Each structure stands twice: as C-alpha cells, then as structure tokens.
Amino acid sequence: MEESVAGAPRVLVGAPVRRKPRILRHFLQGLEDLDRHEGGLDFAFIDDNADPGSSSMLRAWHPPLGDGVVLVPRALPASAS
C-alpha cells in the first residue's frame, strides 16, 4: 500500500460505472464529499456506460486534492467480419 506524504495509508476506490448522467452526477459528488482524514484517495473506474453523456462526464471528472484517477474504457465489441 502506498503511503501518503503524511505517512497515512492511501485508499483505492475502484468501481465499474454504468449510470445515467443524472445518477452519475450524484455518485461523483458523493466521492468528492468523502472524508479523507490524513490519507489520500485514488480512484479506478471501468467505464461500462451505454450513454455517451455518462462516459464524457466520467472522463471530465477530477477528484479534489490532487487524488489520482485511472479510467479503463469500455471494451469495444468485436466487429463481425
């Protein structure tokens, strides 16, 4: 586990994300409102959205306090040949 500058452990929040934009907005706001205490938070999302607006919102989201984000794009379906 990576240690933050203050020596407190960092926490990784990971989740697949498949939400409508209006619900995703609340989900991301909830993540911003998390109490960080002395450690930091990093985020890893798997973008599984069917709505392009949700994918755009997820890509544009920046967590507070310089926490890190990893975004894994939705796997594209194999094209039929």
N, C-alpha and C positions, 0 to 999 in steps of 0.2 A: 504494500500500500504506500503510495506516495505521501510524503509529509508536506504540509503547508509551511510557509515561512515561519509562522509562529510555533511550529512543532506539532500542531494538532493534525490528526489524520484527515485526509480528503475523502469525500464520499462520491461514488459514481452512481448517478441515477440513470438507468437505462430503460427504454421502453419502445415497443413497436407503436407507431402512431397511425391511426386510421380514424379520423374525426372530421365532422363537418366544421367549416370555418367558425361558426358561432360558438361551438363547443370547444374547439381547439384554442380559441382566444382565451377562454376561462382556464383551460388546462395550463397554458403557458403562463398566465398571470399567477396561478397558484404556485408554479415553480419559482417565479420571481419573488414571491412572498415568503418562501421557506426561510426559517431561521437558520443562519449559517454558523452561529456561535463563533468559535475561533478557527475552525477548519474551513475548507472551501468545498464547493460542489463542482463536479464536472457532469456533463450530460452526454448521453449517447442515444440517438434516436434512429429507428429504422422507419423510413418514410414508406408507409403502406397505404397512402391516401389515394382514393379514386378521384377526388375532387382536386383539380389543379390549383384552386384557390387555397386549399389547405396546404398543399405542398409548397406553394410560394410563401405562405405565412410562416411555415416551419423553417424554410431556408433563410428568411429575413430576421428570424428571432435571434436576439443577442442577450445572453443572460447577464445579470448585473455583476458588478465587482470583478470583472475580468475572468469569471469562471469559463472553463472550456466547453466546447460543443463538438461532437462528432456526429455527422449526419450521413447515414447509409441510405443511398437512393433505393427506391423500389426497383426490384429486378424486372427488367422488361421481358414480356413474354417472347418466347422463341418464335420467329416468323416461319410461317408454313411455306415450304418451297415447292 
